[in-house]
Amino acid sequence: MKRIFPIIAFVLSLFGTASSYAQMRDSLLTHYLGLEAHVGYDNMFTHQSGLRDIGGVGGGIGIVYKLQYRPWRFQTGLAITSLNSLSKGEWTSSRPYAPFYPTMTLNEHYQDVRYKRHALTLSVPLKAGYRWGDWTIMAGVRAGYPIWQRTNHTGNVTTTVTDEQLIDELTDMPNHGLTTTPFEQTYAHTMNMDLAVEAELVWNLDKYLAYHPKKRARGRRRKKTFRESLHYEASLFASVGVINAGTTEDPLNTLFVGGRFAVFYEFDHPKRKKKPTHKPQPKPQPKPQPKQTPPPAPVPPPQTPDTIHYGDKIITKGEAIVLHNLYFAVDKTDVLPSSRNALDELYSFLMANPDVRIRITGHTDNTASQDYNLRLSKGRAEAVKQEMVQRGIDPQRIETVGKGMSEPVADNDTEAGRQQNRRVELLVL
């Protein structure tokens, strides 16, 4: 039980209070439902003297539910697994031959003994983990219950008799039952609830197997197709039983080490519609001129000054600045609600300078292919532009560019460097 408490504390700290959970649900939570298949080596350790546990091959299928919050991950589901284990050995047992022969001892020599155990278990995992790029490390517990089980017991038994008054033992006397006899017995053993600790190393295969459309619809965010919502993973896992799953007469502890392949479907939840925090102001209309008044001389278009105030910063025309506190969903172009302050600051800047035209440039790290990063950076720049257009800004004032991973500002070999490279920049034209 001491091993379980740190896992429970980790899961509780992951989700926090009810209010923080409500905030995550509205912004950053992503839900997945998938199917998985697993296969590997399994063993049921018997703890019986004279037996050597060899193990066998096990496998099964299951349904998996995954909840992703930024790099954090929670996973549960339901799996059915076939366990097959082999134990070999030999031993000798002795007992009095008969009450009227007190000096004689009956010896039974068991040879070539083979215990073949088979079980079909229904299990529920409860795991949590952290993601680094395409890799995720997970740990948790798995509770399993056997729904079918059987044991096949085979071997040879040689019966002999020793007597204190005789030098050699009595053997090979069929008329007295002293012979070698093969035996085979099949029975249903009783296996209890199995609680195991499990660790898993997950590899995300979306770079190689997921469908990425070559062209994306511009403007409003479109709904993903079924193929685009499929995600693929492969993993290595190890499960070790921490509670005795057998009985007092036949104690067992389980071990399962193998690989797993899973296909997930991502649920795309509709976003809540948000009202603009600032009402768009109507453009000033020119006053009507009397007919007899000659038309005014043409006024040259206003020029953008060399320096402009952006919040508490002063930016120079032609100088690119990073828009901080802009957050997007993982591997998506959706602007998260937590970016509200940054969007409000950009909107206020455009309203205060109605003659200014800007360029919004998106950048990414190098964790995916060049084509994918170009599409992702362009889509994120377009998403910021659409936020401004929805608030009443003229779309002709905003250009968008996607640079992908071509212009890093930090080292992509570290997580801190990749985070700096995932940015959106503003340039006054």
N, C-alpha and C positions, 0 to 999 in steps of 0.2 A: 504493500500500500504506500510505502514511502516514495516509490517511484511515480506514483500516480498524482500525488499532490502538486508537484511542480508543473505538470502538464495542465491540470485544472486551473491553477493560478495564471498560467500563461494565456489560456483561452479567455479567462475572465478579464484580464488586463487588456486583451486585444480588442474587446468590444466596449469596455467602459460602462458608463451610465446609460440610462434610457434616453436621455436627451441627446447625448453624443451619437447614439445609434440612429436616432431619427434624422440627425443632420447627415450622417453617412448615407442613409437610405435614399435621401433626396438628391445626392450629388455623386458619390464616388463608388457605390456598390455595383458590382456586376455579377449576375447570376448565370450559372451554367448547369446543364443537365446532360449526362452522357452515359455511354456504355463502355465497359472495360472487360478485357480478358487477361487472365494471369496464368502463368505456368512456372514450375520450378521444382526444387528439391525439398522434400518434407521428411520429417522423422517424428516418431512418437517414442520418446525415451521411456523405457519400462522400469528402470531401477531394480531389476530382478537379478540376483546373482546367477551366474552361469549363462546369461544371455548377452549377446553382442548386438547392439542396435546398428543396422545398416541403413535403414530409411528407404525412400522410394521417390517416385515422381507424382506430383500433385498438380492440380489446375482447376480453373473454374471461370465463371463469368459473373458480372455484377452491374448494378445501376449506381451511378455516382452523382452526387450533388456537390457543386463547388461554388464557394462565395469568395469573390476577390475584392479586396479593399486596398487600393494602391499596391505596395509590394506584399501585403499580408494576405494570407489565404487560409480559409477554413474549408474542411471537406468531410463529408459523411456519405452514407449510402447503404446498400444491401447487396451482399455477395453470397453465392453458393459455391462451395469448394469441395473437391474430391481429394481426400488424403489417403495415401497408400504407404504403409511402412512395413519393413521386413526386419525380423530379429532372429538370429541364429545362436545356437549354443548346445551344450551338453552338461549333464550333471548326474549324480548318483544319490539315491535315497535308500535308507535302511530302516527295517522294522522287524520285530520278532516274527519268526516263521510261524509258530503255532503255540498255543498255551501248553500243550503237552510235550513240546520240544524246547525247553527253556534255554538250552545251549546253542540253538540254531538261530541265525539271523538271515532274513530275506533281503537281498540287495537287488535294486532295480536300476540298471544303467541306461539312462536316456541319451541317445546318440542321434546326430543329424537332425536335431530338433529345429523346426522352422515355424515361427509365429508370423502369419501374414494378417495384418490389421487393415481394414478398410472402413472409412467413415465418410459420410456426406454431411457437411456442416453448413449452417446458415449463420452468417456473421454480419455485424454492424461495426464499421470503423468510425472513429472520431479523432481527426487529426488536424493540426494547424502547422503553418510553415511560413517561410519568407522567401521572396523571389529576388534573384540577382540576374538580370538579363534574361537569358533563355533557361536558366536553371533555378530550381526550387528545392529547398531542403524542408522535409516535413517529418513530424514525429507525433505520436499519439498512442491510443490504445485501440484494441479490437476485441470485441466480445463475440464469441461463437457458441452455437448450440448444435449438437448433433441431431439430425433428423433421420439418419439411418446409419447402422454400424454392424460390422461382422468381423469375426476372427476365425482363421483357419489354422489349426494346430496339427502338424504332421511330424513324423520321425520314427525311430526304431527304439524299442525297449528290450534289453537283454536281462533276464531274470536269473540270478544265481543265489546259492545258499552257502554260507560259511558256518562251520561248527568249531567250537573251542577244542573239541577232541580230535579234529581232523586237521591235517597240515594244509591241504589244498581245498579250494572251494568246489562245490558241486555245480557242474554246468552241463548243458546239453543233455537234459533228461526230460524229453517231451511228456512222458507219462506222468511226471511230477510237476509239469508246468514250467520247467527250467529250460527256456529256449529264447530265441530272438524273434520278436513279433513286431511287424510294422503297425503303426496306428495312425489314424486320421480323425480329427474331430472339428466340426464347424459349429460355432455358437455365436450368439449375439452378446458382445460384451457391453458393459454399462459405462458410457463415457459421460462425464458431467459437463457443466458449463465451463468453457475455456476462456480465460482472460489473458491476453497477450499484449506486450509492448511492441510497437511497430515503428520502424524508421524507413524513410523513402527518399530517394534522389530522383527528381522529375526533370525531364528534358523536354522543352517545348519545341514541337516540330512544325510550327506554322510557317517558318521560312521555306520549308521544303514541300509541305503537303497542302497548306491552306490555299484557297482560291483568292487571288488578288486581281480585281478587274483592271484592265489597262486604262480605261477612261472612267472618270467619275462625273456625275451630274453636278453642274455648277449652280450657284445660288442657294436655294433652300436645302437643308439637310434631308437626304433621301433615306428611305428605309432599306436596310440590308436585305439582300436575297438570302435564300436558304444556304446556298453554297458558301457565301461570304461569312455566314454565322457559324460555320463548322470550324472547330479547333482540334488539334491532334497533339498527343503527348505519349512519351515512352518513359518508363521508370524502372529502377532497380529497388527492391524492397527486402527487408528482413523482419520477420515476426517471431518473437520468442515468448513462450508461455510462462507466466509468472505465478499462476495458480494451478495446482495439481488438477488435471482434467480427468483422471481416472478414479478408481475406487481404492479402498484400503487393501483389497486383495490384489488388485492390478493397477498400481499407480502409473500415471502417464503424464508427460510434459511434452508439449508440441514445439516444433521448430519448422519454419517455412521460409525459404530464401529463393527468390526468383525474379522474374521480370513481368512487367505489366504494360499493356498498350490500351489507350483510351481515346475515344472520340467524343467531343463535347459540342453541345449546341448552346450558343450564347443568346440569352433573352434580351431583346432590345426594347427597353421600357420607354414609352413616350415621355417627353419632357413637359413639365408644367409651363404653361404660358405665363410670361412675366410682363407686367405692365411697365412701360418706360418710366424711370424715375424723374425725368424732365420732359415736359411737354415741348414738342418742337415749335419754335417761334415762326410765325409767318414772315415771309420775305417782304421787305418794304416795297410798296408799290409807288411808281412815279406819279407825281401830281399832274393833273390835266393842265395843259397849257392853252391859253387863248389862241384862237385861230390867227389873229393879227400879229401875234408875237412870233418873231422869226425863230426857227429851231436853234437850240443851244449848240454851241461848238462841241464837237466830239471830245469826250473826256478820255484821256489815255487810261488803260487798265491799271489798277493799283499794283505796285510792285511789292513783293514779299520782302520785309526787312531782313538784314543780315543776321540779327539775333532776335530770338523770340522767347518769352517766358513760357515754360511748360511746368506747371505746378510751382514748386520752389526751386526749379532748375532753370538755367539759361542755356538754350541750345542754339547752335550756329547753323545757318542754312547750308545744306549739303553734309551735315554731320549726323551719323546714325547713332541713336540711343536705344538701349534695351528697355522694353516695357516690362517692368517687374510685376510680380504678383498676378501674372496671367497663368491659369491652370487649365489643362486639357485632360480628358479621359485618356487612359492608357491605350496607345496605338490607335487613337481616334482623333477626329477634328472637332469634337464637341467642346465648346467653352463651358467650363463648370461654373456653378453659381458663386463659388468662392472667389471668382475674378471680378466681382461687381465693382470694387473700389478702383481697380485699374481701368475698367471700361468707363466708369464715371469720369475719371481724370482725363482720359482721351477725348470723351465727348465734350467736356467743358473747354478743353483746349481748342477743338474745332469750332465750337460756338463763339468763343472769344476772338477767333481769328478767321472770319468767314471767307477771306480771300486766299487762304493758305491751302495748297495742295500737298498731299503727303504720299509716301510710299511705305507700305507695310511688308516686311520681309520675314519669312519663316525659316528657321534653321533647325536641324536635328543632330543627334549623335550618329555613330556608325554601327549601331546594333542590328541593322537590317541592310537589305540591298540598296544600291544607289537609286534605282527607279522607284522603289517603294518609299524611300525617304524624300525624294523630290515631290511625289504626290502628297505625302503626309504634310510636308512643310508648306506647300502651296495651299492645301485645304485648310490648314490652321490660319494662314494669313487671310484667306477668303472668309473664314468664320468670324474673325475680328471685324472685317469690313462690313459683313452683314449685320453685326450687332450695332454698328454705327448707322447703317442705312435704316434699320428698323426704328431708330430713334429720330429720324428725320434729316440726317446728313445726306447731301447730294452725292450719289455714288461716283459722279465724274471727278470729285475732288480726291478720290482715294485710288491708288494703284496697288496691286498685290504681286509679290514675287516669291517663289519658293527656291531656296538655295540648297535644300537637303543637308548633306554632311560635308559640302565642299568648302566651307569657311569656318572651321572650328576655332574657338578662342581659348581652348584648354585641351589637356591631354585626355583622349578618349579611353585610355587604359584604366582610369579610376572612375568610381561612381560619382565623385564630386566634379570631376572634369566633364563627364557626360551630362551631368545636370546643368552645367554652365552652357554647354553647347546646344541644349534644347531651349531655344529662346525665340522671341519675336522682337524685331527691331523697327523703329520709326525713323523715317528720313523725310525732312522738309524739302520739297522740290523748289 
